[in-house]
């Protein structure tokens, strides 16, 4: 399983946002939606070996984490509006400390970034995607990677401290700063090539 954790610094934690304004009025939820699409969509197919966690940190009900799990995922379409609707449907569910399903392959919990990292630490090795990391072209991927990245904002120093003790490595996907969803595509492409997928 290839995992991604994306921190949505201003992403809403309630369903009180308009689907036709996910860029401006929903804390740049559009960035997270594109990250979901980049994690799963192939031409005429979906990746079943991928999973993405969206750590939503905006609003009064923060934090919440929305998880999209490839092997069970249904109703995911390429348009941003319907993906945002899946997130909104998860956010309007009443959720306690335990994770619950909002639709097939989509789960919601109250996990913070620190709790999520601690929860995943026994199952994967964390790789931080950042411009000053080692070049992905010469990087040897761990067996069960979990890539951590920010939305349109870098991780704060506090957030970096929460992941630092669990980090396997820090990598860069290229010489220029890219959008978060593009970073995901580059990483997956590099892994595909090394697995002999053409």
Backbone as numpy.savetxt, mean C-alpha at the origin, in Angstrom:
# Nx Ny Nz CAx CAy CAz Cx Cy Cz
4.14 -14.26 -1.37 3.30 -13.07 -1.37 4.19 -11.82 -1.37
3.89 -10.90 -2.27 4.59 -9.62 -2.34 3.68 -8.58 -1.70
4.20 -7.90 -0.68 3.37 -6.95 0.06 3.88 -5.53 -0.09
2.93 -4.60 -0.04 3.24 -3.17 -0.02 2.49 -2.52 1.13
3.16 -1.59 1.80 2.52 -0.76 2.81 2.68 0.68 2.36
1.56 1.37 2.19 1.58 2.77 1.76 0.94 3.61 2.86
1.66 4.64 3.32 1.14 5.51 4.36 0.39 6.66 3.71
-0.90 6.75 4.00 -1.73 7.86 3.51 -1.81 8.92 4.59
-0.92 9.90 4.52 -0.77 10.86 5.61 -2.02 11.68 5.89
-2.77 12.01 4.85 -4.00 12.79 5.04 -5.23 12.03 4.58
-5.06 10.75 4.26 -6.17 9.95 3.73 -7.29 9.81 4.77
-8.54 9.97 4.34 -9.66 9.96 5.29 -9.84 8.61 5.96
-10.35 8.66 7.20 -10.60 7.43 7.94 -12.09 7.21 8.17
-12.92 8.02 7.52 -14.37 7.78 7.48 -14.77 7.78 6.01
-15.99 7.35 5.75 -16.46 7.32 4.37 -17.06 8.62 3.91
-16.80 9.69 4.63 -17.42 10.98 4.32 -16.59 11.78 3.33
-16.48 11.25 2.13 -15.82 11.99 1.05 -16.56 11.68 -0.24
-16.41 12.58 -1.20 -17.09 12.43 -2.48 -16.21 11.65 -3.46
-16.80 10.70 -4.14 -16.05 9.88 -5.09 -15.58 10.68 -6.30
-16.19 11.84 -6.55 -15.76 12.65 -7.68 -14.73 13.72 -7.28
-14.22 13.61 -6.04 -13.20 14.56 -5.59 -12.17 13.87 -4.70
-11.64 12.75 -5.16 -10.69 12.00 -4.33 -9.29 12.62 -4.36
-9.05 13.54 -5.26 -7.74 14.20 -5.32 -7.68 15.37 -4.35
-8.70 16.21 -4.33 -8.65 17.41 -3.51 -9.31 17.25 -2.16
-10.52 16.73 -2.14 -11.30 16.70 -0.91 -11.14 15.45 -0.07
-10.31 14.52 -0.50 -10.17 13.25 0.23 -8.72 12.96 0.58
-7.96 14.00 0.90 -6.61 13.79 1.41 -5.68 13.05 0.48
-5.79 13.32 -0.82 -4.99 12.64 -1.85 -5.21 11.14 -1.86
-6.46 10.76 -1.66 -6.84 9.35 -1.78 -6.54 8.81 -3.17
-6.50 9.71 -4.17 -6.19 9.28 -5.54 -4.84 8.59 -5.63
-3.88 9.02 -4.81 -2.55 8.39 -4.81 -2.66 6.94 -4.34
-3.43 6.71 -3.28 -3.59 5.36 -2.75 -4.35 4.46 -3.73
-5.35 5.03 -4.38 -6.10 4.27 -5.38 -5.19 3.81 -6.51
-4.31 4.70 -6.98 -3.38 4.32 -8.04 -2.39 3.25 -7.56
-2.02 3.32 -6.30 -1.13 2.30 -5.74 -1.80 0.92 -5.74
-3.09 0.89 -5.42 -3.84 -0.37 -5.48 -3.82 -0.92 -6.90
-4.17 -0.07 -7.85 -4.23 -0.52 -9.24 -2.87 -1.00 -9.72
-1.80 -0.32 -9.33 -0.46 -0.72 -9.74 -0.04 -2.05 -9.11
-0.54 -2.32 -7.92 -0.21 -3.56 -7.22 -0.83 -4.77 -7.90
-2.01 -4.61 -8.47 -2.76 -5.78 -8.94 -2.95 -5.91 -10.44
-3.06 -4.81 -11.17 -3.51 -4.94 -12.56 -2.40 -5.31 -13.52
-2.70 -6.35 -14.30 -1.94 -6.71 -15.49 -2.88 -6.49 -16.67
-2.38 -6.64 -17.87 -3.26 -6.56 -19.03 -4.15 -7.81 -19.04
-5.44 -7.63 -18.86 -6.43 -8.71 -18.87 -6.29 -9.68 -17.71
-5.70 -9.27 -16.61 -5.56 -10.18 -15.48 -5.24 -9.39 -14.21
-5.34 -10.07 -13.06 -4.95 -9.51 -11.77 -3.84 -10.36 -11.17
-2.91 -9.72 -10.50 -1.90 -10.45 -9.75 -2.57 -11.08 -8.53
-2.34 -12.36 -8.33 -2.89 -13.06 -7.17 -1.87 -13.22 -6.05
-0.61 -12.86 -6.32 0.45 -13.04 -5.33 0.81 -11.74 -4.63
-0.08 -10.75 -4.67 0.21 -9.43 -4.12 -0.82 -9.03 -3.06
-0.38 -8.14 -2.20 -1.21 -7.62 -1.13 -0.76 -6.20 -0.82
-1.71 -5.31 -0.53 -1.34 -3.94 -0.19 -2.10 -3.48 1.04
-1.38 -2.81 1.93 -1.94 -2.22 3.14 -1.91 -0.71 3.00
-3.04 -0.06 3.20 -3.12 1.40 3.17 -3.31 1.88 4.60
-2.29 2.53 5.14 -2.38 3.05 6.51 -2.94 4.46 6.42
-4.22 4.61 6.77 -4.94 5.86 6.63 -4.79 6.67 7.92
-4.26 7.89 7.79 -3.92 8.66 8.98 -4.60 10.02 9.07
-5.58 10.27 8.21 -6.25 11.56 8.22 -7.56 11.54 8.98
-7.95 12.67 9.50 -9.26 12.79 10.16 -9.25 12.38 11.62
-10.43 12.50 12.23 -10.56 12.29 13.67 -10.63 10.82 14.07
-10.84 9.92 13.11 -10.99 8.50 13.45 -9.73 7.70 13.11
-8.62 8.39 12.96 -7.35 7.73 12.60 -6.73 7.06 13.82
-5.92 6.02 13.55 -5.61 5.45 12.24 -6.54 4.28 11.91
-6.60 3.97 10.63 -7.24 2.75 10.14 -6.37 2.19 9.03
-6.40 0.89 8.87 -5.65 0.25 7.80 -6.61 -0.55 6.92
-6.56 -0.29 5.63 -7.36 -1.03 4.65 -6.42 -1.95 3.89
-6.76 -3.24 3.87 -5.91 -4.24 3.21 -6.62 -4.83 2.00
-5.93 -4.87 0.87 -6.42 -5.53 -0.34 -5.57 -6.78 -0.55
-6.23 -7.94 -0.57 -5.55 -9.24 -0.58 -5.84 -9.96 -1.90
-4.81 -10.07 -2.74 -4.95 -10.57 -4.10 -5.67 -11.89 -4.28
-5.34 -12.94 -3.51 -5.99 -14.24 -3.75 -7.51 -14.24 -3.59
-8.04 -13.30 -2.81 -9.49 -13.27 -2.56 -10.20 -12.11 -3.26
-9.45 -11.27 -3.92 -9.98 -9.99 -4.40 -11.02 -10.17 -5.50
-12.16 -9.47 -5.33 -13.23 -9.43 -6.32 -13.68 -7.97 -6.47
-14.33 -7.69 -7.58 -14.96 -6.38 -7.83 -13.97 -5.24 -7.97
-12.70 -5.53 -8.21 -11.72 -4.47 -8.45 -11.68 -4.18 -9.94
-11.94 -2.92 -10.29 -11.93 -2.49 -11.69 -10.87 -1.43 -11.88
-10.42 -1.21 -13.12 -9.31 -0.28 -13.34 -9.61 1.20 -13.07
-10.89 1.58 -13.06 -11.18 3.01 -12.88 -11.02 3.40 -11.42
-10.52 4.61 -11.20 -10.22 5.09 -9.85 -11.47 5.24 -8.99
-12.56 5.63 -9.58 -13.79 5.87 -8.81 -14.27 4.59 -8.13
-14.30 3.47 -8.86 -14.81 2.24 -8.26 -13.84 1.69 -7.22
-12.54 1.90 -7.40 -11.57 1.49 -6.38 -11.74 2.33 -5.12
-11.94 3.64 -5.30 -12.20 4.52 -4.16 -13.48 4.10 -3.44
-14.47 3.61 -4.18 -15.72 3.15 -3.56 -15.47 1.93 -2.69
-14.56 1.03 -3.10 -14.22 -0.12 -2.27 -13.58 0.33 -0.96
-12.73 1.35 -1.03 -12.11 1.90 0.18 -13.18 2.54 1.07
-14.06 3.33 0.46 -15.11 3.99 1.24 -16.02 2.98 1.91
-16.38 1.91 1.20 -17.22 0.87 1.80 -16.54 0.23 3.01
-15.21 0.09 2.94 -14.47 -0.45 4.09 -14.50 0.54 5.25
-14.30 1.81 4.96 -14.21 2.83 6.01 -15.53 3.07 6.74
-16.66 2.79 6.09 -17.95 3.02 6.75 -18.37 1.84 7.63
-17.63 0.75 7.58 -17.95 -0.38 8.45 -17.53 -0.07 9.89
-18.33 -0.56 10.84 -17.94 -0.44 12.24 -16.82 -1.45 12.49
-15.72 -0.95 13.00 -14.57 -1.83 13.18 -14.02 -1.67 14.59
-13.69 -2.82 15.20 -13.09 -2.80 16.54 -11.59 -3.01 16.39
-10.99 -3.70 17.33 -9.56 -3.95 17.24 -9.23 -5.04 16.24
-10.21 -5.89 15.92 -9.98 -6.99 14.99 -10.26 -6.56 13.55
-9.55 -7.18 12.64 -9.76 -6.91 11.22 -11.07 -7.55 10.77
-11.82 -6.86 9.91 -13.03 -7.44 9.36 -13.09 -7.19 7.85
-13.81 -8.07 7.15 -13.93 -7.97 5.70 -15.07 -7.04 5.32
-14.81 -6.17 4.34 -15.88 -5.30 3.85 -16.41 -5.78 2.50
-15.57 -6.42 1.72 -15.95 -7.07 0.47 -14.87 -8.11 0.19
-15.10 -9.05 -0.73 -14.12 -10.10 -0.93 -12.71 -9.56 -1.23
-11.77 -9.91 -0.35 -10.38 -9.48 -0.51 -10.07 -8.10 0.03
-11.05 -7.42 0.63 -10.82 -6.08 1.19 -11.15 -6.13 2.68
-10.19 -5.72 3.51 -10.31 -5.81 4.96 -10.02 -4.45 5.60
-10.60 -4.22 6.75 -10.42 -2.96 7.48 -10.08 -3.28 8.94
-9.17 -2.51 9.51 -8.81 -2.66 10.92 -8.41 -1.29 11.46
-8.15 -1.25 12.75 -7.70 -0.02 13.39 -6.18 -0.02 13.61
-5.46 -0.85 12.89 -4.02 -0.92 13.09 -3.32 0.37 12.68
-2.40 0.80 13.53 -1.52 1.92 13.20 -0.32 1.37 12.44
0.54 2.26 11.95 1.74 1.82 11.25 2.60 0.94 12.15
2.83 1.36 13.39 3.65 0.57 14.30 3.07 -0.80 14.57
1.76 -0.87 14.77 1.10 -2.16 15.02 1.16 -3.05 13.79
0.98 -2.46 12.62 1.04 -3.23 11.38 2.42 -3.83 11.17
3.45 -3.03 11.35 4.82 -3.51 11.17 5.11 -4.63 12.16
4.71 -4.47 13.40 4.93 -5.53 14.39 4.17 -6.80 14.03
2.97 -6.63 13.49 2.14 -7.77 13.10 2.74 -8.54 11.93
3.34 -7.83 10.99 3.89 -8.47 9.79 5.33 -8.97 9.96
6.00 -8.53 11.02 7.45 -8.77 11.16 7.84 -10.24 11.10
6.99 -11.14 11.55 7.34 -12.56 11.54 7.10 -13.22 10.19
6.42 -12.51 9.28 6.05 -13.12 7.99 6.81 -12.55 6.80
7.50 -11.43 6.99 8.14 -10.81 5.82 9.35 -9.99 6.24
10.08 -9.56 5.23 11.24 -8.70 5.44 10.93 -7.34 4.82
11.12 -6.28 5.59 10.71 -4.95 5.18 11.79 -4.26 4.34
11.35 -3.68 3.24 12.22 -2.92 2.34 11.61 -1.54 2.18
12.38 -0.53 2.52 11.92 0.85 2.49 12.28 1.45 1.14
11.29 1.93 0.39 11.53 2.55 -0.91 11.78 4.04 -0.70
13.02 4.46 -0.94 13.39 5.86 -0.74 14.53 6.22 -1.69
14.56 7.49 -2.09 15.51 7.94 -3.11 16.97 7.68 -2.76
17.32 7.71 -1.48 18.73 7.54 -1.11 19.11 6.09 -0.79
18.26 5.14 -1.20 18.56 3.73 -0.98 19.49 3.18 -2.05
19.85 1.91 -1.91 20.69 1.26 -2.92 19.87 1.04 -4.19
20.53 0.99 -5.32 19.85 0.86 -6.61 19.16 -0.50 -6.72
17.89 -0.49 -7.11 17.12 -1.72 -7.25 17.74 -2.67 -8.27
18.47 -2.13 -9.26 19.03 -2.97 -10.31 20.08 -3.97 -9.79
20.76 -3.62 -8.72 21.73 -4.54 -8.16 21.27 -5.19 -6.87
20.02 -5.01 -6.54 19.50 -5.46 -5.25 19.01 -6.90 -5.32
19.31 -7.67 -4.30 18.81 -9.04 -4.19 17.57 -9.01 -3.29
16.42 -9.28 -3.88 15.17 -9.22 -3.14 15.08 -10.34 -2.11
14.55 -10.05 -0.92 14.32 -11.12 0.06 13.21 -12.04 -0.41
13.08 -13.16 0.24 12.11 -14.17 -0.18 10.67 -13.70 0.00
10.39 -13.02 1.10 9.05 -12.53 1.38 9.09 -11.03 1.64
9.22 -10.23 0.59 9.40 -8.79 0.80 8.11 -8.06 1.13
8.25 -7.02 1.93 7.17 -6.07 2.17 7.76 -4.68 1.97
7.31 -4.00 0.93 7.86 -2.70 0.56 7.05 -1.59 1.22
7.74 -0.66 1.85 7.09 0.45 2.55 7.39 1.75 1.84
6.36 2.55 1.61 6.55 3.84 0.96 5.46 4.82 1.38
5.72 6.11 1.16 4.76 7.15 1.47 3.84 7.41 0.29
2.84 8.25 0.50 1.93 8.63 -0.59 2.59 9.74 -1.41
2.05 10.94 -1.37 2.73 12.06 -2.04 3.64 12.79 -1.07
3.74 12.29 0.15 4.63 12.84 1.18 5.60 11.75 1.63
6.82 12.14 1.94 7.78 11.20 2.51 7.34 10.78 3.90
7.86 9.66 4.38 7.64 9.28 5.75 8.26 10.31 6.68
7.58 10.58 7.78 8.13 11.49 8.77 9.25 10.79 9.54
10.00 11.56 10.30 11.06 10.97 11.13 10.46 9.98 12.13
9.32 10.33 12.68 8.65 9.43 13.64 8.24 8.13 12.98
7.72 8.21 11.76 7.33 7.00 11.03 8.56 6.16 10.68
9.63 6.80 10.27 10.86 6.06 9.98 11.38 5.36 11.22
11.25 5.98 12.37 11.68 5.35 13.62 10.86 4.10 13.93
9.58 4.12 13.57 8.70 2.97 13.83 9.07 1.76 12.99
9.65 1.99 11.82 9.98 0.86 10.94 11.47 0.49 11.01
12.29 1.36 11.59 13.75 1.20 11.48 14.26 -0.11 12.07
13.71 -0.54 13.20 14.23 -1.76 13.84 13.86 -3.02 13.08
12.92 -2.93 12.15 12.48 -4.09 11.39 13.01 -4.10 9.95
13.71 -3.04 9.56 14.11 -2.92 8.16 15.17 -3.92 7.76
14.96 -4.53 6.59 15.96 -5.38 5.97 16.91 -4.50 5.15
16.35 -3.56 4.41 17.16 -2.68 3.57 16.34 -1.50 3.07
17.05 -0.58 2.40 16.43 0.61 1.81 16.88 0.67 0.36
15.92 0.76 -0.56 16.29 0.75 -1.98 15.67 1.93 -2.72
16.30 2.27 -3.84 15.83 3.32 -4.74 15.50 2.68 -6.08
14.42 3.14 -6.72 14.02 2.55 -7.99 14.59 3.27 -9.20
15.33 4.36 -8.97 15.92 5.07 -10.10 16.48 6.42 -9.70
17.07 7.12 -10.65 17.75 8.38 -10.34 16.80 9.56 -10.11
15.54 9.41 -10.50 14.57 10.51 -10.34 13.50 10.11 -9.35
12.91 11.09 -8.69 11.81 10.85 -7.76 10.55 10.52 -8.56
9.93 9.39 -8.26 8.74 8.93 -8.98 7.52 8.95 -8.08
6.34 8.92 -8.70 5.10 8.77 -7.94 5.09 7.41 -7.26
4.36 7.31 -6.15 4.32 6.07 -5.39 3.84 4.89 -6.24
2.80 5.10 -7.02 2.28 4.00 -7.84 3.27 3.56 -8.91
4.08 4.50 -9.42 5.11 4.14 -10.40 6.22 3.33 -9.74
6.55 3.65 -8.50 7.56 2.88 -7.77 7.12 1.43 -7.63
5.85 1.22 -7.34 5.31 -0.14 -7.20 5.45 -0.90 -8.51
5.13 -0.25 -9.63 5.24 -0.90 -10.94 6.69 -1.27 -11.25
7.62 -0.36 -10.95 9.04 -0.64 -11.22 9.50 -1.84 -10.40
9.15 -1.88 -9.13 9.55 -2.99 -8.26 8.99 -4.31 -8.77
7.70 -4.32 -9.10 7.08 -5.56 -9.59 7.69 -5.99 -10.92
8.00 -5.03 -11.78 8.63 -5.37 -13.06 10.00 -6.00 -12.84
10.79 -5.45 -11.92 12.10 -6.02 -11.61 11.95 -7.45 -11.08
10.97 -7.68 -10.23 10.77 -9.03 -9.68 10.28 -9.98 -10.76
9.39 -9.51 -11.64 8.91 -10.34 -12.75 10.06 -10.80 -13.63
10.95 -9.86 -13.97 12.07 -10.18 -14.85 12.98 -11.24 -14.23
13.20 -11.14 -12.93 14.10 -12.09 -12.28 13.47 -13.45 -12.09
12.14 -13.49 -12.14 11.45 -14.78 -12.06 11.31 -15.43 -13.43
11.83 -14.77 -14.46 11.76 -15.32 -15.81 10.44 -15.08 -16.48
9.64 -14.13 -15.97 8.35 -13.83 -16.61 8.61 -12.78 -17.70
8.22 -13.08 -18.91 8.46 -12.16 -20.04 7.13 -11.82 -20.70
